[in-house]
Amino acid sequence: MRTIFRLSAVLAVFAVAPAFAEGTAEQKAACENDAYRLCESAVPDPVAIEKCLAAQISALSADCRSEFTGGASAKKSRKR
């Protein structure tokens, strides 16, 4: 019984993980152009795209960068 429960838990984790890697509609809208511009070789792998964009954060558009920083840069630019 425990084996079945453990197996079910592991399968659930693997089923949910791709959904998290896909990103929200807002993240896609903000970063899609940057992904094609800076990380074309990573497309269509969402995990590889995220890693590539994170590695080039200084080259990202303001909207995409704010998705990576939790909106901090967008809030700063609005206050000015």
C-alpha positions as CSV (number, residue, x, y, z in Angstrom):
1,M,0.0,0.0,0.0
2,R,2.8,2.4,0.9
3,T,4.5,1.7,-2.4
4,I,1.4,2.6,-4.4
5,F,1.1,5.8,-2.4
6,R,4.7,6.7,-3.0
7,L,4.5,5.9,-6.7
8,S,1.3,8.1,-7.0
9,A,3.1,11.0,-5.3
10,V,6.1,10.8,-7.6
11,L,3.9,10.6,-10.7
12,A,1.9,13.6,-9.5
13,V,5.1,15.6,-9.1
14,F,6.2,14.8,-12.6
15,A,2.8,15.6,-14.0
16,V,2.6,19.0,-12.4
17,A,6.2,20.1,-13.0
18,P,5.8,21.0,-16.7
19,A,2.8,23.2,-15.9
20,F,5.0,25.3,-13.6
21,A,7.7,25.6,-16.3
22,E,5.3,26.9,-18.9
23,G,4.8,30.3,-17.1
24,T,1.8,32.5,-16.9
25,A,0.2,34.3,-19.8
26,E,1.6,37.5,-18.4
27,Q,5.1,36.1,-18.3
28,K,4.8,34.8,-21.9
29,A,3.5,38.1,-23.1
30,A,6.3,40.0,-21.4
31,C,9.2,37.7,-22.4
32,E,8.2,36.1,-25.7
33,N,10.1,38.6,-27.9
34,D,13.1,38.5,-25.7
35,A,13.1,34.7,-25.8
36,Y,13.2,34.7,-29.6
37,R,15.8,37.6,-29.7
38,L,18.2,36.3,-27.0
39,C,17.5,32.6,-26.6
40,E,16.3,31.3,-30.0
41,S,18.3,28.1,-29.6
42,A,16.4,27.3,-26.4
43,V,13.0,27.5,-28.0
44,P,10.6,25.6,-27.5
45,D,12.0,24.2,-24.2
46,P,10.4,26.4,-21.4
47,V,13.0,25.5,-18.8
48,A,15.9,26.2,-21.1
49,I,14.3,29.5,-22.1
50,E,13.9,30.5,-18.5
51,K,17.5,29.7,-17.7
52,C,18.8,31.5,-20.8
53,L,16.7,34.7,-20.0
54,A,17.8,34.7,-16.4
55,A,21.5,34.5,-17.5
56,Q,20.9,37.6,-19.7
57,I,18.8,39.6,-17.4
58,S,20.5,42.9,-18.1
59,A,19.6,42.6,-21.8
60,L,15.9,41.9,-21.2
61,S,13.1,44.3,-22.0
62,A,11.8,46.2,-19.0
63,D,8.6,44.2,-18.9
64,C,10.4,40.8,-19.1
65,R,12.9,41.9,-16.5
66,S,10.2,42.9,-14.1
67,E,8.7,39.3,-14.4
68,F,12.1,37.9,-13.3
69,T,12.6,40.5,-10.5
70,G,9.0,40.3,-9.2
71,G,8.1,43.7,-10.6
72,A,10.7,45.7,-8.8
73,S,12.2,47.4,-11.8
74,A,8.7,48.2,-13.2
75,K,7.7,49.8,-9.9
76,K,10.9,51.9,-9.8
77,S,10.4,53.2,-13.3
78,R,6.8,54.2,-12.6
79,K,7.8,56.2,-9.6
80,R,10.1,58.4,-11.6
